[in-house]
Amino acid sequence: MKRLFVPLILVCLFFSSGHSQKILIQMDLQQTDHLKAYGLAFWILQKNVTVEWLLNYRGGSFLVDYYAFIERECRVRGISFEITEGAAVRKIYAQIEQENMDSILLEKAPSIAIYAPPNKQAWDDAVLLALEYAEIPYSLLWDEEVLNGELQEYDWLHLHHEDFTGQYGKFYANYRNTDWYQDEVKKNSAMARQMGFQKVSDLKKAVALTIRDYMASGGFVFAMCSATDTIDIALAALNTDIVASVFDGDPVSGDAQQKLDYTQCLAFTDFKILPDPLVYEYSDIDIPPSYSAPLLGAEAEYFSLFEFSAKYDPVPTMLTQNHVSVIKGFMGQTTGFRKELIKTNVLIMGESEGTQQVKYIHGNYGKGTYTFLGGHDPEDYQHYVNDPPTELELHKTSPGYRLILNNILFPAARKKKLKT
């Protein structure tokens, strides 16, 4: 019975608020710039105005009380919108109540942190690109800030495509003689010594544990590419050495595989590590692209988003909001996750149908959550080191980038009791 009163409450709020008009920021195919629309929603929250996220309504549209300054900002940013009132608003709420839709109230702009080296360029990470394009503010944190407790000041953390195993991205085979690789080794080694660790791998394990504790206390974590699997590999290897001597000066433990403790992991289990420094993989968690149709590229690697009940599963519904349900694939050092190695309590939200490749997952840890998306850049199918930056002005309606920005708005609804 409780659910039946929702539309009435919403309508009453509408009439009592003093706002006879609403601004609907549609997120279906009528939207001219989906990515900027997320930034606008974030900006509105910063102005202490709440935003309704209409799950599954026209691609996950936003509804907000009419203010002239919001209308002006829509026009400045080039975002499509509609001004609605009275019967039109009631019709929207009625449709939401009758169909697989819901209205989630976003209350406060989350504080955002990015785990990345201080000299990292925005163009080298899809989340940084999305934040810059959508005009969403963030702070950069690295090992020193994480270990000194600064994570607790933030609601949401993105893990740059980091290697938490201390193997410098396993670029040794092809790039060990390049200036940038040697600079990475020097920078990480110096940080390890500064923080009191003899080896970079030990430093990264401590960082991984701190990030897991951050989740346990209520933090939201989003990761892409190699950060998704290497954090679990590092956690599983807390009590053993899985790093070859070319990285840390001593060999891999002879029984390293047997000493892995999968109970420490967030999302993955029973995986096999690949410690050979000449192999550009960390473990068998990753499923690289098939290369079955190289001329087609991303067209051959589509993955599908699952549909969830908006009223009973609002969290995965928020995280999968999009104007399409099938998204072109994109590679990364970790491109996708082997389904049989994903823990049973982890929610699969997107996969390549007919294969073992899972692309998008979500799980709870303590009071917080983590969401992992395989691949490096949704609009750069085969990203290489030193490739030119992706220009999001050319990809304003990118479905893949929408998945990133869904995650950024997700914590704004944290005060509402959500079923996860």
N, C-alpha and C positions, 0 to 999 in steps of 0.2 A: 504493500500500500504506500510505503514511503516514497517510492519512485514516482507515483502518480501526481504527487504534489509539486514536483520540480518545475514543470512549465508554468503553473500558477504563480509560484514564488518568483520565477524569473520575470513574468509579465508584471507582477506587482512592483518589483524592483524597477522595472522600466518606467512605469507610470509615476512612481514616487520619487524618482531620481531628479526630476526637473528637466531632464533631457528628452525633448520630443523627437529628436533625431538620433540616428546611429550612423557610424561609418563602417561599412562592410569592406574589408580588404580581402577580396576574393583570391583564392589560391588554386583555382582550376586553370584550364587552358586560357581563360580570359585575362589572366595576370601577365603583365608585360615584364615584370622583374621580380620573380619569386624571392631571390636572394636578398634584395634590398628590403623586401616586405618584412623579413625576419628582423632586420636591423631597425626598421620603423617600429615594430612591436616592442623591441627592447628599449628603444628611445622613449616610447610612450610610458613604459613602466618606470623609467628613470624620472619621468615627470609626475610620478605618484598618481597615475591614472591606471586603473585596472583594465585588463584586456581579456575578453572571452575568446578562447580557442575553440572553434567549432569543429570538433573531431569528425572527420569523414563528410563534412558538409562542404561541397565544392572544393575538394582537395585540401581540406583543413584550413578554412578561412578564419580570419580574425574579425571580431566585432567589438566596437568601442563607442562610448558615448561621443556625440558630436561636439567637437571644439574647433573653432576656426583655425587655431594654430596647427592642429593635426591635419586638417584638410590642406593647409598650405604646405606642410612638410611632405605630404603625399605627392603633391605636384612638383615640389623641388627635387625629390628623389626619383621621379618618374615612375611612380607606383600606381597601378590601376586601383580604383576604389569606386564604391557606390554609396550614395546617401540614401538611407532607408528610414522609414518611420511608421508608427501606428500599425496598421493591418499587415504591412509587409514584414515587420519584425515579428509579429505574432505568428505569421505563417512560417517563418524560419524556425521558431521554437517548436511549433506544432510538428513540422517535418522531422526535427531532431528527435522529438519524443517518440515518433512512430517508427522511425527507421534505425538502422545500425549507426547511430550518431550520438554525440553527447557534447555538452558545453563544459569546458574546464576553465576556471577562473585563474588567470595569471595575475599574481599580486605584487611581486617585487622583482626587479631586475637582479639576477644573480651576479655575484662577484666572480670573475673568471681568471683562472691562472693557466698558463701554458708552461709545461715542463720542457725546457729546451735550453741549449747553451746560449749565453748572452749575446754572442755574435751571430746567431742564426738568422738567416734572411727569411722574410715572410714568404717569398716565392718558393721556398723549398719545402713547404708543408701546407697541405690542403686546408687545414683548419685555420692557420694563420692567414692564408689567402682569403678564406671565407669571412673571417672577422674583419679584415681590412676592407674588403669590398662592401660588406654590410654595415660598416661603420660602428662596430661593437667594440667597446674598450676592453682591454685585457692587460694582465701583468705577466712578465716572464720570470720564471723561477728555475733554478738549477739545483745541483746537489747541495750546495751550502745552505741555501734558503730552505730546502726541504728538510734537511737534517736539523736545522735550527728551529723547526716548529712553525714556519710561516704558512704552511698549508692550511692550518686551521682558520686562517683569515679569509679563506675563499670557499665558495659554495661548489664550484665546478672546476675540474682539472682535466686538461687534455695532455696526453702523453705524446709528444713529438715522436717521430719514428726512431725511437731510442733502442739501443741494444743493452738490456739490463744484465746480460751475461758477462759483460766486460771483454767482448771479442771485437770491439770496434767495427760493428756492423758486418763482420766476416767479409770485409773487402780486401783482406790480405793478399789473396791470390792475384788480383788484377791491379790493385792500387797501392801496394805497400811502399812503392818508391816515389809516389806523388807527394808534392808539398802539402796538399790539404790533408792527406792521410797521416803523414808524420806530425802535422800540427795537431790533429785530433788525439794522437797518442800522447804528445807532450802535455796538452791541455788537461786531459783526463788523468794522467799520471800525477800532475801537479795538484789537481784537486783532491785526489786520493791521499797524497801526503799531507795536504793542508788539513784534511778532516781526520787524520790519524790512522789511515789504513795503509797497509803495505802494498796492496794490490788493487787495481781498478775493479776487478771482479768482486772483491769484498765490499768496496764502496757501493757498487751498484746493488748488491744484495741488501745492504742497509737501507738504501733508498727505496727498493721494492717493498721491504717490510714497512717502512714509514708510510708509503702510499697505501698499502693494504690497511694499516691502522687508521689512516685518514678515512677510508671507505667505512671501516667498522664504526667510526664515530659519526657517520652521516654524510660523508662526502660523495659527490657524484663524479665518476671518472669516465672519460671517453678516450679511446685509443684507436689508432690506425696502424697499418703496416706492421713493422717488426716489433713495435711496443706491445702488440696484442699477445703474442706468444712468448716473447723473451721475458716478460715479467713473471709469467708462470714457470718458465724454465728456471729462472733465478731462484724463485721461491722453493721449487722442488729440490734444488741443489744447495740448500743452505748449509748442509753438513758434508759436502763433498766438492772436489775440484773437477770441473768439467771443461776447463780452459787449457788449451794447448800451450806448450812452453814458449812459442813465438809471441804469445800475448802477455804472459805473466812470469816467464822465467823458470817455471817448473812444470812437469808433465801432468797430464790428466790422471786422476786416480784410477788405478787398475779396476776397481769395482764401482766406478762412478754410476753406471747405469743402475746397478742393483741398489745403490744408496739413495736414489731419487725418492723423495717423499711426496707423493701426489696429493696427500691430504692438505698440504700447505697451499696448493694451487687454487686459483679462483675458478677457472673455466675448463681446464683441460686435464686429462688423466691418461695414464698408461702409454705415454708417448716415448719414443726412442730418440735420444740425443744423437747428433752428428758432430762430434768434436773435431773432425778433420779440418784444419785451417784452410785447406784448398777447396773445400766444398762450401758453396754459397747457400747453405741452409743451416738452420740451427737444430731442427728436429724434423720428424715426420708429421708434425701438426699441419704444416703448410702443404697446400695442394697447388702447385704451379699451374699456369694455363696449359691447355692441351696442345697448343700450337697446331691443331688439326687444320686450321684454315688461316694461316698467317696473313693472307691478303685481306681478309675480312676484319682482322683485328678485333676490336671491341664488339663488333657485330656477332662474333662467334662465341662470346663469353657472357651472354646475358644472365642476369639472376632475377628471381621473382621475390617480391615482398609478400609475406603472409598477411592475411586479413584477420583482424582480431575484433572481439566484441567491444565496441566503444564504451558501453555502459558498465561492463563487468571487468574489462581488461584495459583501463584507460592508459596505463603506462606504455605497453607495447604499441597501442594505437597511436599515442602521441609520437613515438619514435619512428613510426612508419608512415606518417602523413606525407602524401605526395599526390601529384596530379597524374601519375602513371603507376602501374603496379609491376612493370617489368623494366629493369634498368640495365643499360649496357655495362659490360664488365670493365675492369681496369686492374692492371697488374701492380705489384709491389714486391718488396722482398718477402713479405708474407701476403700472398694474394687471396687465399681462402683457407678455411679450416676443415680438416678431415672430420667428417661427422661422427665416426665411431670413437674419436678421441675427445669428444665434448662431454662433459659431465651431464648426468641425467637431469639435474636440477637447473640447467641453463636453458633459457628460452631461445629458440631459433626463430629469427625474424625475417631472414632472407637466404635463399639458397639457389644454386644452379640446378634446375630440375633434371632428374635422371642421372645425377652424378653424386659423388660423395662430398662435393664442395659446398660448404656453408660459408656465406659471406658476411652475415650480420647477426650478432647474438647479444643477449642482455641477461644480466643476473644480479642477484642481491648478495651483499656481503655485510653482515652486521646491520647497522642502520642505514647503510648507503648502497650504492649500486655501481655497476660497471657496464659499459656498452662497448663492444669491439666491432670494428668494421675493417674487413680485409682490403688490402690494396693501398696505393700511395696517393693517387690523384684521380678523382672521378671523371675528369675531362682530359686526362693524358694517359692513354691506354698503356703505353710501354715507356714508363719514365726511366731516364738514365741520369747518372751523375752529371751535373753541370748542364742539363737541358735548360732551355729558356723557360721563363715563367709562364704559367697558364694565365691568360687574360680573361678574367671573369666577365668583363664587359661583352665578351663574345658568347658567354654561356649563362645569361641572366636567368634562364629557366631550367638550369641543370637539376635533374632529379637526384643525381648522386650527391651533389652539394646540399640539397635539401635535407638529406639524412643527417649530415653534420649539423646543420642549423636547427633541426628538430631537437637534437641533444642539448643545444645551448639554451633553448627556452624551457626545456623540461624541468629544471630545478625551480623555475618561477612558480610552479604549481605545488611546491613541496608542503605548504601549510594545509593543503586539503588532504584528507585521508584517502590515499589512493591504493587500490588493490594492485599488487604487483605479482 
